[in-house]
């Protein structure tokens, strides 16, 4: 727990606000649940304060309560489920329980960490005849994406306009053969309007409806005075649709950026389509004028490496969605093969991120289908029968144009 300096616009005052870095919240929750320290690890959310060599691109995010924003002392009540929901919605991360050799820890990283480009094992010529099966993978059978926040402002802002851009959006994918909605909504509030409305109640003894709610604020390091300050527009070349972007919070976690951070999964569901095909924004609640473009000097653009002027409305091509990069095809592959104990352990160690050959960790398995066509799969489930030495492996088909 620490404090950041936040400006109260209406009075041109500053005050210290108690907050918790995202990494510390993850670490505290997992320690409480497991009873052990070192039960959480993340290079993406890790920071130098916690012993990492550098700040990860997700390190500088603060969580606090509405009560703390207005000068009270209210500790947030947050579950691990809520933390993972926020991280998945905001940054498109993946997570898993990683074997450290002496136990297990929760590992949270960007999705591509868990689907690497290394080969674990080659089953060519060893697949049991008639065991190869393919089926659709339901999570990737989608044609709509709901992204953004569960709570936001639907009231007129202090400048008498509807300015909140940290709300909710819906995108329609160019898929007609399947129906399904992929929903990623943050349980924490990022709304500038609600942050400001809460500041405005500093000193009030009356209860405020957002006192117990958890707020998230993107931070920057204060190299002049030490500590942290809220990030405003300093890492963006262009910000449109806001009355004063220099005082705005959370520009980097707007719904359009959250959508881009799901790109590897979304593009994987569009693997048969040309990269020129359009993804259509069908809804953007409240502020449809908002747009922003990252500065070339910002090193944490994540899935927005292309630095396109990103608007809250309008279409984008698959190519504009992180170059069309993808990890898988929406196909679940199942195979059976006869393997030795050491071979099974080699695969399991790689699935748990603890293989002696680090290049195998979270990698793929090569095999052939019934027609002899080479296929590669990322193993999600492995079941072994020690007596017969038969192992059944299920996993997602690796995209033939895999790229991150």
Buried (B, 14 or more C-beta within 10 A) or exposed (E): EBBBBBBBEEEEEEBEBBBBBBBBBBBBBBBEEBEEEEBBBBBBBBBEEBEBEEBBBBBBBBBBBBBBBBBBEBEBEBEBEBBBBBBBBBBBBBBBEBBBEEEBBBBBBBBBBBBBBBBBBEBEEBBBEEBBEBEEBEBBBBBBBBBBBEBBBEEEBBEEBBBBBBBBBBBBBBBEEBEBEBEBBBBBBBBBBBBBBBBBBBEEEEEBEBBEBBBBBBBBBEEEEEBBBBBBBEBBBEBEBBEEBEBBBBBBBBBBBBBBBBBBBBBBBBBEBEBEBBBEBEBBBBBBBBBBBBBEEBEBBBBBEBEBEBBBBEBBBBBBBBBBBBBBBBBBBBBBBBBEEEBBEBBBBBBBBBBEEEEBBBBBBBBBBEEEEEBBBBBEEBEBEEEEBBBBBBBBBBBEEBBB
